[in-house]
Amino acid sequence: MPLVGDGSGVWSWIHVDDAARATLAAIERGRAGEVYNIVDDEPVAWRDYLSHCARVLGAPGPFRVPVWLVRLVSPYAVIALTSRFPVANDKARRELDWRPMYPTYREGLATLAS
């Protein structure tokens, strides 16, 4: 996956096992109609995330694509990959008594790469 622009867009991630555990916690302890952000503890810029993925997989680092070029193909991709969408899991921790087993994307990726 290439970096769009400088790769400064920020996203939050979650390991599939943590998502499953959070779903069970919401069913068992959540309040009807409530929304919980189920993410790890560390939102991360795309450039850092993709660089780490490449290191873990032994692959070349990500290459960059100019924003103007990606915009020609998909303006929505530009928004998704250059905007900041950090999310916090504080409410899920507090109300569901849930904690991610993989607190950052690094621990989660390590399990997928092994």
N, C-alpha and C positions, 0 to 999 in steps of 0.2 A: 504494500500500500504506500503510495507516495505522500509526501508532506505537501500540503497546499500552502503556498506562501511561506511564511517563516515557521509554520507549525505551532503557532502559539494558541490555537484553540484548545480549550480545556474541557475534559469530560470526566465523569465519574464511572467507575467500573464495578463489577461484582462477579464473583466466582459462582458458577452454576450451583455448587453445593450450598453456598451461603444463601443464594436466592431460594432454594428449596427449603432450607431451614427457616428462613424468614416467612415464607408462605405458610408453613405449619404454625409458626408462632402467631401470625395474624389470624389464622382460623381459630386457634385455641384461645388467644388472649386479646385479640384486636377488637375494637369497637366497630359495630356495623356502620358502613358508610365512610369510615375514615380512610385516608390515603397515607401511606407510609413510603418514604424514600428508602429503597433498599440498595445501598451502594457500599463500597468499601470506605475506609477512613481517609483516603488521600486522592482528591481530584488531581489529575495530571495533564500536562500539555501533551498534545499529539507527538511533538518532536521527541519528548522524553520517553513516552510510551512506546513508540515505534522503534526508537533506538534500543531500548531495553529488549523488546521482542526480538530484534535482530541479533543481539548479543546472546540471548538465551538459546536461540535456534541455530546459532552459528552462521547466520545469513549476512549478506552485505547490508550496510545501513540504508535507511530510506533515502530515496532521491527526492528532489524538490520539483514541483510543478508550479508555474506562475499562476496566481489567482485569475488573471484575465483569461488564461487558456481554459481553466476548469469552468469558469463562468460561461464560456461558450457552449460547453457540453451540459452543465447542470448548475444553475444559480443556487439551487437548494444544497448541493454538495459544498459549495463555497461557504454558505451560511453554517452548515453543520460542522465543517472542518476548520473554520477560522473563528467561530464564536466561542464564548466562554459559557459553559453549562455546568459549573460545579454544583454538586448536590451534597447535602449533609444528611447523615443517618441518625441525628440526635433523637428525633421523635420515636423512631423504631427502637432505638436503644432504651429509651425511657419507658415507653408504653407497652412494648412487647417483651422487654427484658431480653433483647436479642443483641448479639455481638457477632461480627464477622469472624469466622475461623481464619480467614485470609485477610488481614487488616489493610493490605495494600495490593495493588496490581502485581507487584513483584513476587509476593508469596503465591498468589494465584497462578501466575504464569509458570512458576517453578514446578507446580504440580502437573500442569498440562504438558510441560516439556519432558518430564521424567517418564 
